[in-house]
Amino acid sequence: MRAGCLVGFFVTALIYSPSSLHAAQPEETLLEEINRLPEAERQARLVSGAKKEGSVTWYVAMNRAYAQDLINAFQAEYPFLKVNALTASGGGLLSRVLTEHRAKSYQYDLFNTRSTTINVLKKADAIMRYRTPYRRFLRDGFYDKEGFFNGMFATPMVFIFNTKLVSRKEAPASIEELASSKWTGKLGMDNESYDWLAAVLDYYGEEKGTELAARIGNQKLNVRRGPTLLTQLVAAGEFPVQIDGHHHEAIGKKKSGAPVDYNFPQPFVPVKSLIPIYMSSRPPHPHAAALLADFLLGKKGQEIMYGHGRWVSHKNITPKGPDDIGDRKVVIPSPEKWGDRYQELIALYNKLLLRQ
């Protein structure tokens, strides 16, 4: 998502308090009542209603092939439902959702993009609470207290290094180490890695975090757009280290035989914003939407996402061996805090890391 688009979307969050503006719509009340039923009765009510609806619309900010894997599995379980999926960038879909709600044209049932959009979506009254019983299986930090978002997965950010240029012993191990003069000109970073900075500020506090980020920004960073491209450039030897590499990208490249390896940063692992499943405040197919949301949060859907290399929200699904985050400290940027301050965060990132 481009910074210019984000500014327009998030500036309203600086003026209004979204949670105070939300009024429950009939569909939210309906699903709240269904969610209080015993498990078997709840499922029967959702299936009965979904059969009458016949379809569900999902706005998907996800790789199309990955989304199709999930859709195929869902439709195999509920063959009476057709999933109408619109895939695009998170920013493009966010714009569409806001436009639809301003026009009172309610077309989507579910929508996923980064969790820091939550305050803008609440302010627009575009999403509703969905307190599914499946929330009890989610990791801490993967859901909000009010019930507006339920996280599907998140992306830990790691140091990816070229093993021909840097040995594991020499590779950076800590965030602080990135400011060392030995890494000047040798580090790569995404030009929109705002969540990385948010995590640094959250962990160290804003004064120390800002000072550390400024020192890293003085390292003549190799800035590019997109984590996949950056990982490819590290593998090709363009520069030795990517400091905000995506965990699943590192695993994939390493398994493919590329000369890369990675370290989980110390003293904490920054985590890119959660990817939640949002429920439209006026879903055309509320029963089918609830079934799809439950599938995406339940073990079957989560295992498919885990197979895609994701760090999923289901607390009973964890990788084994060196790819396991284990008991390492992780920092997930607060959707509420940074949703309100996203414009400020972008400006700070451009100043500290991009030197603009």
C-alpha positions in Angstrom: 0.0 0.0 0.0 1.5 3.4 -0.9 2.1 6.0 1.7 0.0 8.6 -0.1 -3.1 6.4 0.0 -2.6 5.6 3.6 -2.5 9.2 4.6 -6.0 9.9 3.3 -7.4 6.8 5.0 -5.8 7.3 8.4 -6.0 11.0 8.9 -9.7 10.7 10.0 -8.6 8.4 12.8 -6.7 11.3 14.3 -9.9 13.3 14.7 -12.5 10.8 15.7 -12.8 8.0 18.3 -14.2 5.1 16.2 -15.3 2.8 19.0 -17.7 5.5 20.3 -19.4 5.8 16.9 -20.3 2.1 16.4 -23.9 1.1 16.6 -24.8 -2.5 16.2 -26.6 -3.4 13.0 -29.3 -6.1 12.8 -26.8 -8.6 11.3 -24.4 -8.1 14.2 -27.3 -8.7 16.7 -28.3 -11.8 14.7 -24.9 -13.4 14.8 -24.4 -12.4 18.5 -27.5 -14.4 19.3 -26.4 -17.4 17.2 -23.0 -17.3 18.9 -24.6 -17.8 22.3 -26.2 -21.1 21.3 -24.7 -24.5 22.1 -22.2 -25.6 19.6 -24.3 -28.1 17.6 -27.4 -25.8 17.6 -25.2 -22.9 16.5 -23.7 -24.8 13.6 -27.1 -26.0 12.5 -28.5 -22.4 12.5 -25.6 -21.2 10.4 -25.8 -24.0 7.9 -29.6 -23.6 7.5 -29.3 -19.8 6.9 -26.3 -20.3 4.6 -28.2 -22.7 2.4 -30.8 -20.1 1.8 -28.2 -17.5 1.0 -26.3 -19.7 -1.4 -23.1 -17.7 -1.7 -20.6 -15.5 0.2 -18.4 -12.6 -1.0 -14.8 -12.3 0.3 -12.5 -9.4 -0.6 -9.1 -11.0 -0.4 -5.8 -9.2 0.1 -3.8 -12.4 -0.4 -1.9 -14.3 -3.1 -4.6 -15.6 -5.4 -3.2 -19.2 -5.4 -3.2 -19.2 -1.6 -6.7 -17.8 -1.4 -7.9 -20.4 -3.9 -6.5 -23.2 -1.7 -8.7 -22.0 1.1 -11.8 -21.5 -1.1 -11.5 -25.0 -2.5 -11.3 -26.5 0.9 -14.2 -24.4 2.2 -16.4 -25.3 -0.8 -15.6 -29.0 -0.4 -16.9 -28.7 3.2 -20.0 -26.6 2.2 -20.7 -27.5 -1.4 -24.0 -25.6 -1.3 -22.1 -22.3 -1.1 -20.2 -20.4 -3.8 -17.4 -18.1 -2.7 -17.2 -15.0 -4.8 -13.6 -13.8 -4.2 -12.2 -10.4 -5.3 -8.4 -10.4 -4.9 -6.4 -7.2 -4.9 -4.0 -5.2 -2.8 -4.9 -4.3 0.7 -4.9 -0.6 -0.1 -7.1 -1.1 -3.2 -9.6 -3.2 -1.3 -9.7 -0.8 1.6 -10.5 2.0 -0.8 -13.3 -0.1 -2.4 -14.8 -1.0 1.0 -14.9 2.6 2.1 -16.4 3.8 -1.2 -19.1 1.1 -1.0 -20.1 2.1 2.5 -20.2 5.8 1.7 -22.5 4.9 -1.2 -24.5 2.5 1.0 -23.8 -0.2 -1.6 -23.1 -3.2 0.6 -21.5 -6.0 -1.5 -18.9 -7.8 0.5 -19.3 -10.1 3.5 -15.7 -10.6 4.6 -12.5 -8.6 4.1 -8.9 -9.1 5.1 -6.1 -6.6 5.2 -3.6 -5.4 7.9 -5.0 -4.9 11.4 -3.8 -1.3 11.6 -6.8 -0.3 9.3 -9.2 -1.1 12.1 -9.9 2.4 13.3 -10.6 3.7 9.8 -13.0 0.8 9.2 -14.7 1.4 12.5 -15.0 5.1 11.8 -16.6 4.3 8.5 -19.0 1.9 10.2 -17.8 -0.7 7.6 -17.2 -3.6 10.0 -19.0 -5.1 12.8 -18.1 -7.2 15.9 -18.0 -10.9 15.4 -17.3 -12.7 18.6 -17.1 -16.2 17.2 -16.4 -19.1 19.7 -13.3 -19.8 17.6 -11.6 -16.8 19.3 -10.7 -19.0 22.2 -8.2 -20.9 20.0 -6.3 -17.7 18.9 -2.9 -16.7 20.3 -2.7 -13.8 22.6 -2.6 -10.6 20.7 -4.3 -12.0 17.6 -7.7 -10.6 18.5 -9.1 -7.4 20.0 -11.2 -7.0 23.1 -14.2 -5.5 21.4 -14.6 -8.3 18.8 -14.0 -6.3 15.6 -11.0 -8.3 14.3 -10.0 -12.0 14.5 -6.4 -12.6 13.3 -5.7 -15.3 10.7 -1.9 -15.0 10.6 1.0 -12.6 11.1 4.5 -12.3 9.6 7.5 -12.4 11.9 10.4 -10.3 10.5 13.9 -11.9 10.5 17.4 -11.1 9.4 18.0 -12.9 6.1 21.6 -13.2 5.0 23.6 -14.5 2.1 25.7 -17.5 3.3 28.3 -16.9 0.7 28.9 -13.4 1.9 28.3 -13.7 5.6 28.7 -16.7 7.9 26.2 -17.5 10.6 28.8 -16.5 13.2 29.2 -13.1 11.5 25.6 -12.4 10.7 23.8 -9.8 12.8 21.9 -11.3 15.8 20.4 -8.2 17.5 18.5 -5.1 16.5 21.2 -2.9 18.2 23.9 -4.6 16.2 22.5 -3.2 13.0 23.8 0.3 13.9 27.4 -1.0 14.0 29.7 0.6 11.4 30.6 -2.9 10.1 27.2 -3.0 8.4 27.3 0.4 6.7 26.1 -0.1 3.1 25.4 -3.8 3.6 21.8 -3.8 4.8 18.6 -4.0 2.8 15.1 -2.9 3.9 11.6 -2.4 2.4 10.6 1.2 1.8 7.3 0.6 3.5 8.3 -1.5 6.5 6.3 0.7 8.9 5.4 -2.2 11.2 9.1 -2.8 11.8 9.5 0.7 13.1 6.3 0.5 15.2 7.7 -2.7 16.9 11.0 -1.0 17.6 9.3 2.0 19.2 6.9 -0.2 21.2 9.8 -2.4 22.5 12.4 0.3 23.3 10.1 3.2 24.1 9.7 6.1 21.7 12.8 8.1 22.8 15.3 5.2 22.7 13.6 3.5 19.7 13.7 6.7 17.7 17.4 7.2 18.4 18.2 3.6 17.4 16.1 3.8 14.2 17.9 7.0 13.3 21.3 5.3 13.7 20.2 2.4 11.5 18.9 4.9 9.0 22.4 6.4 8.7 23.7 3.0 7.5 23.2 3.8 3.8 20.4 1.2 3.6 19.7 -0.6 0.3 16.0 0.3 0.1 13.7 -1.5 -2.3 9.9 -2.1 -2.6 8.7 -5.6 -1.6 10.0 -8.3 0.8 10.2 -10.9 -2.0 12.4 -8.7 -4.2 14.7 -7.9 -1.3 15.1 -11.6 -0.4 15.8 -12.4 -4.1 18.5 -9.7 -4.1 20.1 -11.0 -1.0 20.2 -14.5 -2.5 21.8 -13.0 -5.7 24.5 -11.3 -3.6 23.4 -7.8 -4.3 23.9 -7.0 -0.6 24.5 -9.3 2.3 21.6 -8.8 4.8 17.9 -8.0 4.7 16.9 -6.7 8.1 13.1 -6.9 7.8 12.8 -10.2 5.9 9.6 -12.2 6.1 9.9 -15.4 7.9 8.1 -17.5 5.3 10.2 -15.9 2.5 13.4 -17.0 4.3 12.1 -20.6 4.8 11.0 -20.8 1.1 14.2 -19.5 -0.3 16.3 -21.7 1.9 14.3 -24.8 1.0 14.7 -24.0 -2.7 18.5 -24.3 -2.3 19.3 -20.5 -2.4 22.4 -19.5 -0.5 20.4 -17.8 2.3 19.8 -18.4 6.0 18.2 -16.3 8.7 18.3 -15.3 12.4 15.4 -14.4 14.6 16.4 -11.0 16.0 17.2 -10.4 19.6 16.0 -9.1 22.0 12.7 -9.4 20.3 11.1 -10.5 17.0 9.2 -7.7 15.2 6.0 -8.9 13.7 4.2 -7.3 10.7 0.7 -6.3 11.5 -1.8 -9.1 11.9 -4.0 -10.1 9.0 -7.5 -10.3 10.5 -10.8 -11.4 8.9 -13.2 -8.5 9.2 -17.0 -8.9 9.0 -18.9 -6.3 7.0 -21.3 -4.3 9.2 -24.0 -5.1 6.7 -23.1 -8.5 5.2 -25.5 -9.6 2.4 -25.0 -13.2 3.5 -24.4 -13.2 7.2 -24.8 -16.9 7.9 -22.5 -17.9 5.1 -20.0 -15.2 6.1 -19.9 -16.6 9.7 -19.2 -20.1 8.3 -16.4 -18.8 6.1 -14.9 -16.8 9.0 -15.1 -19.8 11.3 -13.4 -22.0 8.6 -10.5 -19.5 8.2 -10.0 -19.3 12.0 -10.6 -23.0 12.6 -8.0 -25.8 12.4 -8.6 -26.8 8.8 -8.2 -23.4 7.4 -5.3 -22.6 9.7 -3.5 -25.7 8.7 -3.8 -24.7 5.0 -2.3 -21.3 5.8 0.4 -23.0 7.9 1.2 -25.0 4.8 1.7 -21.7 3.0 4.5 -20.9 5.5 2.4 -18.5 7.6 2.7 -18.0 11.3 -0.9 -18.7 12.0 -3.1 -17.5 14.9 -4.3 -21.0 16.1 -2.3 -21.6 19.2 -2.2 -25.4 18.7 -0.5 -25.1 15.4 3.3 -24.5 15.8 6.2 -25.3 13.5 9.0 -27.7 14.8 12.7 -27.3 14.8 14.6 -24.1 13.8 11.6 -22.5 12.2 9.7 -22.4 15.6 9.6 -19.0 17.2 9.3 -20.8 20.5 9.3 -18.7 23.6 11.1 -15.8 21.9 9.8 -12.3 22.7 7.6 -11.1 19.9 6.2 -7.5 19.4 3.1 -7.1 17.3 2.3 -3.4 16.6 -0.9 -2.4 18.5 -3.8 -1.9 15.9 -5.5 0.6 18.2 -2.3 2.7 18.9 -0.9 2.8 15.5 -4.2 2.9 13.7 -4.6 6.3 15.4 -1.1 7.4 14.6 -0.4 5.8 11.2 0.2 9.0 9.4 2.7 10.0 12.0 4.4 6.6 11.8 4.8 6.9 8.0 6.4 10.3 8.3 8.7 9.1 11.0 9.7 6.0 9.0 10.5 8.2 5.9 12.5 10.5 8.1 14.5 8.0 10.2 15.0 5.1 7.9 14.7 6.5 4.4 16.3 9.8 5.2 13.6 11.8 3.4 
